[in-house]
Amino acid sequence: MEESSCMADAADTETAKSDPFVVALVDDDRNILTTVSIALQAEGFTTRVYSDGISALKALVENPPDLAVFDIKMPEMDGLTLLRKLRKHSSLPVIFLTSKDDEQDEEAGLELGADDYISKPFSLRLLVARIRAILRRADPGRADNLDTAETQPANPSLTRGRLFMDPARHQISWDGQPVSLTVTE
């Protein structure tokens, strides 16, 4: 009996090490949620999206992801309040991704326990790099899953309805027509 139990535990551990990292995104801006989610999925992450802090708090406590990205300015429950309440239950790594670029807000977020603070507009590549850096420290046993070559699918392009994205080539098209992007986008 004990041997099979130990073998099952080893198999469960190996499966957990190979599972993709889960990143929760909390923002009331659907465009940000969609863009960041698609970019993270293209990099091999699994994403969960929440458009408000209230529903996010319940989900983050009941079924924690590996990392969360919060906006600060949200209706009903702002990101700072969300982090304050989350810290009562969890030490989940959190990155603030927000248009609030006030030094006092950044300081408050970091003092509450955020791991990083990124101001909008932002670079998706730097966001992904910061997520990887935090996850390497938070879960060293699964850090091998963060190598770009391993997390990137064979064909990283994504199609969602009429939208086509090829992050490797930095190309987007809508209804088959190329879309011009700025450097930040």
Phi and psi in degrees as a GROMACS rama.xvg file:
@    title "Ramachandran Plot"
@    xaxis  label "Phi"
@    yaxis  label "Psi"
@TYPE xy
-63.655  -38.1366  GLU-2
-61.9217  -46.0472  GLU-3
-65.3306  -34.6624  SER-4
-64.0738  -44.0614  SER-5
-65.1106  -39.111  CYS-6
-66.1764  -39.0883  MET-7
-64.6056  -41.0806  ALA-8
-62.2782  -41.5192  ASP-9
-64.2555  -41.7185  ALA-10
-64.607  -41.7841  ALA-11
-62.2976  -41.2046  ASP-12
-63.7073  -43.5384  THR-13
-64.5453  -41.757  GLU-14
-61.9468  -43.1841  THR-15
-61.8962  -37.6962  ALA-16
-66.9019  -29.519  LYS-17
-94.2445  -10.705  SER-18
-65.127  145.397  ASP-19
-67.3773  150.885  PRO-20
-68.7069  145.436  PHE-21
-107.41  127.054  VAL-22
-118.334  124.904  VAL-23
-93.0918  135.477  ALA-24
-115.973  126.934  LEU-25
-125.662  109.774  VAL-26
-159.791  142.679  ASP-27
-84.5132  -4.7344  ASP-28
-93.689  106.823  ASP-29
-58.7148  -35.1369  ARG-30
-63.3969  -42.6041  ASN-31
-64.5543  -46.6433  ILE-32
-56.2237  -47.0074  LEU-33
-66.3152  -47.923  THR-34
-61.629  -49.5066  THR-35
-67.3191  -40.4026  VAL-36
-61.2004  -46.6015  SER-37
-62.3406  -43.3338  ILE-38
-63.6459  -42.5824  ALA-39
-68.2124  -38.7679  LEU-40
-64.0209  -36.6895  GLN-41
-64.6529  -23.9726  ALA-42
-92.5669  4.36564  GLU-43
96.8469  4.05317  GLY-44
-86.4896  154.79  PHE-45
-97.5738  139.111  THR-46
-122.21  151.029  THR-47
-127.771  134.685  ARG-48
-118.216  142.498  VAL-49
-136.782  135.03  TYR-50
-97.3617  1.74796  SER-51
-152.706  156.741  ASP-52
-70.0244  -30.2693  GLY-53
-66.4282  -51.2544  ILE-54
-68.3102  -33.2613  SER-55
-64.3718  -44.4269  ALA-56
-57.64  -48.2462  LEU-57
-59.4291  -47.0576  LYS-58
-67.7873  -40.2632  ALA-59
-65.8306  -33.5304  LEU-60
-78.5446  -43.5317  VAL-61
-75.4689  -35.078  GLU-62
-141.204  76.0419  ASN-63
-65.3099  136.958  PRO-64
-80.869  -171.944  PRO-65
-85.0052  -24.8506  ASP-66
-160.925  153.974  LEU-67
-130.107  147.54  ALA-68
-119.79  120.594  VAL-69
-114.478  145.07  PHE-70
-86.9744  156.564  ASP-71
-89.0564  -50.2232  ILE-72
-83.3637  98.5753  LYS-73
-137.167  148.751  MET-74
-70.9761  160.406  PRO-75
70.4984  -57.1026  GLU-76
-140.775  114.48  MET-77
-75.6774  169.312  ASP-78
-63.9919  -34.232  GLY-79
-66.0023  -42.509  LEU-80
-65.9535  -41.2542  THR-81
-58.3945  -46.5363  LEU-82
-64.9561  -42.8516  LEU-83
-58.0261  -44.8124  ARG-84
-70.9822  -37.4137  LYS-85
-64.29  -38.4554  LEU-86
-63.7948  -17.8764  ARG-87
-71.1341  -19.2119  LYS-88
-120.084  -19.987  HIS-89
-154.746  151.974  SER-90
-107.717  26.7907  SER-91
-48.953  131.726  LEU-92
-62.6579  135.111  PRO-93
-133.477  136.341  VAL-94
-117.115  131.576  ILE-95
-87.6787  130.747  PHE-96
-125.475  103.213  LEU-97
-148.553  156.347  THR-98
-82.0145  -8.95798  SER-99
-78.4325  107.439  LYS-100
-107.897  21.3652  ASP-101
-73.0641  132.552  ASP-102
-58.085  -34.4851  GLU-103
-66.9886  -37.822  GLN-104
-66.7046  -41.3954  ASP-105
-61.9631  -45.3647  GLU-106
-62.3242  -44.2173  GLU-107
-60.6633  -44.4282  ALA-108
-61.2964  -44.9363  GLY-109
-67.961  -38.7899  LEU-110
-65.7191  -31.2427  GLU-111
-75.4551  -13.2389  LEU-112
117.628  10.347  GLY-113
-66.5129  148.674  ALA-114
-90.3283  -21.8943  ASP-115
-160.775  165.538  ASP-116
-143.488  118.668  TYR-117
-122.152  128.854  ILE-118
-89.1783  142.768  SER-119
-83.3831  145.277  LYS-120
-68.9976  157.26  PRO-121
-139.924  164.185  PHE-122
-94.715  125.891  SER-123
-62.3082  -37.4474  LEU-124
-62.4484  -41.9558  ARG-125
-69.8629  -36.1621  LEU-126
-60.5299  -47.2138  LEU-127
-61.8826  -42.8867  VAL-128
-62.0552  -40.8139  ALA-129
-68.8733  -38.2362  ARG-130
-61.3991  -46.648  ILE-131
-60.9818  -43.1648  ARG-132
-61.0418  -44.2598  ALA-133
-67.1295  -41.855  ILE-134
-67.3408  -32.654  LEU-135
-60.4219  -40.2338  ARG-136
-76.2615  -37.7452  ARG-137
-73.473  -31.7031  ALA-138
-142.995  71.4678  ASP-139
-58.6778  -27.0789  PRO-140
-65.6532  -23.8003  GLY-141
-109.338  8.77031  ARG-142
-58.8675  -27.5467  ALA-143
-60.7547  -27.0071  ASP-144
-71.1099  -7.88749  ASN-145
-94.0554  -4.73795  LEU-146
-63.5017  134.084  ASP-147
-53.261  -45.4359  THR-148
-62.0047  -35.76  ALA-149
-79.611  -33.6715  GLU-150
-85.5134  -17.478  THR-151
-85.9975  125.122  GLN-152
-66.7669  163.449  PRO-153
-57.8726  -40.0008  ALA-154
-122.116  95.847  ASN-155
-77.5724  -1.12097  PRO-156
-70.3599  150.567  SER-157
-130.065  143.709  LEU-158
-125.35  126.236  THR-159
-130.151  100.12  ARG-160
63.0784  -122.8  GLY-161
-88.0849  -0.667788  ARG-162
-95.5964  131.815  LEU-163
-123.862  128.265  PHE-164
-126.017  135.005  MET-165
-124.791  88.9922  ASP-166
-60.4296  -33.4704  PRO-167
-63.6192  -34.3289  ALA-168
-99.717  -2.21921  ARG-169
55.9511  47.7328  HIS-170
-125.57  141.867  GLN-171
-135.94  143.375  ILE-172
-136.622  150.185  SER-173
-125.111  121.848  TRP-174
54.7638  35.7354  ASP-175
81.1768  -2.32725  GLY-176
-100.994  129.478  GLN-177
-59.4468  142.93  PRO-178
-111.53  128.602  VAL-179
-79.64  135.534  SER-180
-121.197  151.993  LEU-181
-81.6334  170.871  THR-182
-58.9728  -42.067  VAL-183
-64.7417  -40.5882  THR-184
